Amino acid sequence: MFGFFKRHTVEMSPEVRGRITEGGKPVSGLQVARSLIYEGYQKGKEHLEHTFTNDNGEFSFQPFTIKSRMPGDLFGQNFPVMQYIYIKRDNNLYKLWNTSKIWEPIQPLSELLQQLNADLLNKKMHHEINTHGDEEMARQVVISICPWQGEHISTYYNNELVSSYDTINAIV
């Protein structure tokens, strides 16, 4: 029938790897948090994990998947997975990753989560990642201080399309 009773594998988050620098120098001992929220997991309760950067500023999180009936539910099939990876330091909040995605894996997003390399001096950007080639409707929004660029990534700062991070960091 509709798959009401089928339990689907829901990707809350693939493996995450990154590196934190400040002015190009690695920052060690920083606590990095990953917050995941999905209505089909413990009725939308936040799943929160923490890790610390090593001497080279590197950190990682293991993949996190669950089994849920929600994707087969007529009313729950479109509930998003909320992903948020951040650092709190000196009363500042640094967004390494902030997005809302479908419950299935999205390869371009998984690839970006393998390269969460950010300098704390970077400005927060709005990235639109084209996840399915040339389809205009297949854009995924990610808010981050990570300097991603590429053929399928459009980056915006203050609602203006920017061509390079050198341009962005020159803006006062």
C-alpha positions, 0 to 999 in steps of 0.5 A, spaced: 500 500 500 503 506 501 508 503 505 505 506 512 509 500 516 515 500 512 521 502 516 526 507 511 533 508 512 533 516 514 540 519 513 540 524 519 547 526 517 553 523 513 560 523 515 563 530 517 570 532 516 573 539 517 578 544 519 578 550 523 583 556 522 583 563 524 587 567 520 590 561 516 592 558 523 589 552 526 585 552 532 586 546 537 581 545 542 575 548 540 568 545 541 564 543 535 557 541 535 552 538 531 545 538 531 540 534 528 532 534 528 527 530 524 520 529 526 521 522 525 526 521 530 524 521 537 518 526 535 522 531 533 527 532 539 534 534 537 540 529 537 546 533 539 553 531 539 560 535 540 567 534 538 573 538 539 578 540 534 585 537 534 592 540 534 591 541 527 584 544 527 581 538 524 574 535 527 570 529 525 563 526 526 561 519 524 555 518 520 548 518 523 542 514 520 536 512 523 530 507 521 523 511 521 516 510 518 515 517 517 518 517 510 512 512 508 507 516 512 502 521 507 503 527 512 510 525 514 513 524 507 516 531 506 518 532 513 525 535 513 532 533 516 535 540 520 542 539 520 546 545 524 554 544 525 557 550 529 562 553 534 560 557 540 566 562 542 567 568 546 560 569 545 560 568 537 556 563 534 560 561 527 555 557 523 559 551 519 553 548 516 546 550 516 541 547 512 534 543 511 534 537 507 530 531 505 531 524 508 535 521 503 542 522 501 544 528 497 551 526 494 553 534 493 551 535 500 555 529 503 561 531 499 561 538 502 560 535 509 567 532 508 570 539 507 567 543 512 574 547 512 573 554 515 577 560 517 573 564 523 575 570 520 570 568 514 564 572 513 557 568 513 555 566 506 549 563 503 550 558 498 546 555 493 548 548 491 545 545 484 544 538 487 542 535 480 546 538 474 542 543 470 535 542 474 533 549 476 529 546 482 534 542 485 537 547 489 539 546 496 541 552 500 546 552 505 549 557 510 556 557 512 563 560 513 566 555 509 569 558 502 566 553 497 566 555 490 565 551 484 561 550 477 554 548 481 555 553 487 552 560 487 555 564 493 551 570 496 553 575 501 548 581 503 543 578 497 548 579 492 552 574 488 559 574 489 564 571 484 570 569 489 572 569 497 577 574 496 571 579 494 567 577 500 573 578 505 575 585 502 568 587 504 568 591 510 
